[in-house]
């Protein structure tokens, strides 16, 4: 496997492992021959279905039947490694692209200089989980319930970012082997354009370097992509996130 494919695989493995880890305490992770999915009733996240075999018309059609039987609210991430033909089949089955992300990676080989105007703290108590959830919803427009954090914080690091005593942002750091995945770096609208997101990522990079990680991976929105490029991340692949069209 060449380096590009390896980086894509490491990124996807970290992301899907995060979803699994969150779902297992709720007995809500399921693995089938053609795809895996997690669905926690009454929660907005993670609730994903992802393929782990080559796609075909028959596989996509059978997946549609499964989604209808579970919940049409499931999000289906489509890695663009399958090719245009499969993408056309997927869209012909009634799936609508809700949003796109760019899978990115960074080789970890040095510590970065950080400012002293911000620090990050791991969430470890209920009041912090509630605050984290509120900040996340203000940043992204949907909710990760505080209970999710409480049930999984022994295996996943949820961070609150503080400028002095003011909580200004969120982040998740999740390690798989020697890869540190960064997720949910969020700054509420009224607190943006102050460099907080950049400082959060720098602090997480330094933490991962000290922890002996080889790579950092993440999935960036179009809005956030330039921040990561300036920090040395490279673009590896595109993720199209679909939901079944509601007729």
N, C-alpha and C positions, 0 to 999 in steps of 0.2 A: 504494500500500500504506500503510495507516494505521500509526501508531506501534506499537500493540500487536502487530500481525502482523510488523512489522519486527523487534521485539525477540525474538519467538519464532524467527523465521528466523535471526537472528544467533546465538542460543543454539544452535540445532540445527546450524547450519553449523559452529560452533566445535567442538562435541562430535563430530560425525561426521568432521570433518577430523582431529581428534586420533586417532581410531581408525584412519583411513586411514594417517596418518603413522607410527604404530607398526607397522602391518602390512606396509607396503611393503618394508622390508628383508628380510622373510621371504617375499616374493612371495605374500603371503596376503591381499591385498585384491582383490576381484572386483566388477565392476559389470555388472549386467544391466539389461534394459529396464524391469523393474518394481521392482527393489530392488538394493541394494548389500550386500555382506557381507564380513567379515573373519574368518578362522579360522586360528589358529596352532596346529597340532597339539601336544598335550602341555602347552599353556599354558592358564591359566584366564581370561586377559584379553588383548585386548579381546573377541574372539569374539562379535561382534554381527551381526545382520541388520536392516536398516532400509529402509523403503519410501521411494520418492521420486516416486510417482505416486498419484493418487486410488485408494483401495482399493475392491474389489468382492469378491463371493463367489468369483468365478473366480480373481482374483489371489491371494486368501488360500489357496485350495485348492492352486493351483500352487506357492505358497511352501511349503506343508506338505510336498509331495513333495520339494522341493529340500532342505529341512531334514533330512528323513529320510535323504537320500542323502549329506549332509555329516556332520552330527552333531546329535542332538536336544539336545545341551548348549548350543547356540547360544541366546543371550539376544536377544529381539526387543523393542526399545523401541517402545512405541505412544504417539505424541503424541496428546493428547486433542482435537486440532484436527479430527479426522475425523468426530466426531459419534457419538451413541449407537447408531445403526443399525449402523454398521460395527463398533463395539465388540461388539455382540451376535453378529454374524457371526464375528468373530475368536474369541470365546470358544466358539462352537458348533463350531468346528473342532478343539477339544481343547487350546487354549492356556490355561495357568494363570498367573495373576498372582503373580509371586514377590515383588516389592517395588515400591514407588512412590516417586517423587521429585517435587519441585516445581522447575520451571524458573524461575530468578530473575534479575533484572538490576539494575544500579546505574549511574546516570549519574555519570561521574567528573568532578568539577569542583573538588575541593579535597583538600588533604592532611589526614590525620588525625593527632591526637596519639597517640604510641605510648609505651609504657613501655620502660624499659631493662633489663627482666628476661629478655628473650628476643631472639634473632636468628635469621635464616634464612640458610642457605648452600646454594648450588647444588651438586648432586651432579656430580662430575667425575672420580671414580676408582672402581675396582672395589670397594674396601672400603666406600666410602660407599653404593654401589648395593646391596650386600648388607645393610648396616644399614637403609637405606631400606625394602627389601623386608620385612625382619623387623618393623619398626615398623608398616608398612602392614598386614601380616597380623594383627598383634596388635590393630590398630584395627578392621579390617573383617571379619576372619574368612575371607578368601580371599587368594590370593597373586598379586602381580605379580612375575614372575621378574626377578632382577637383570639378566639378559641383555637384557630388554626395555629397561631404562634405558640400558644401555651402547650398544645399537644405535641409540637415538633421541635421546640427550641433546644432540646438536648442533642439534636442531630443537625440542626440548621442554625446558623448565626443570623439573627435579625438585628439590625443596627438602627439606632436613633442617632442623628447628627445634631450637635448643639453648637450654636454660636453664643458664647458665654452661657447664659442659663436658658436661652430660647431654643426650643426644638425646631429645627428648620428642614429636616429631611429624613428619608428612609433609605435602607439598602438591605439586601440579603447577600450573604456569602455562603457558598455551599461547595464543599470539597469532595471530589471523586478522584481517588488515586493521587496523582501529582498535579491535578488541574483544579484551580479555584474558579468556580463560576460565580459571576456577579450578576445579580438580578434586582429589579425593583428599585433602582436608584431614582428617587423621586423628590422633587422640591415643589411645594405648593406655589401656585401662580404668583401670589403677592410677594414671595420670597426669592424669586428667580432673578437672574442677571447680577448676582453678587459673588459668583464663583464658588458657590457651595458644592454643586455637583462635582466639579473638577477636584475640589479638595477631598471629597468623600472617596472618589475613585483612587486618588493618589494614596490616601491612607490605607485603602484596601489592597492596593498593589504592594505597598511596603510590608503590610502584614503577611501577604502571601509569599513574598520573597523570604521573609524571616522564617516562614513555616516550611520552606524548602520546596515550594511548588515550582513546576517548570513552565506552566502556561496559565494565563487567565483567559476565560471565555465569557462572552455575553451576547445578548441579542438587543441591538439598538434600534430605536425608532429613527425615522428620518430626521426628526428634530434633534436627537441626541448624537447622531452619528459623527458629526464634525468634532464634537468634544473628544470622542475616543480616538479619532484619527490624529488629533493634535497630541495625544498622549502616547502615540506610537502603535496603536492597534491597527490591524489590517482587516479588510473585508474578505470574508471567506465564502459566504453563500447567502441566499435570500430565503426568508421564511414567509410564506403567504398563509395567513390565518383565516380559515373559512368557517362559515356556519351554513346549515341547511336552509335554503330559502323557504320562507313562510308564505304559502299561497292562500 
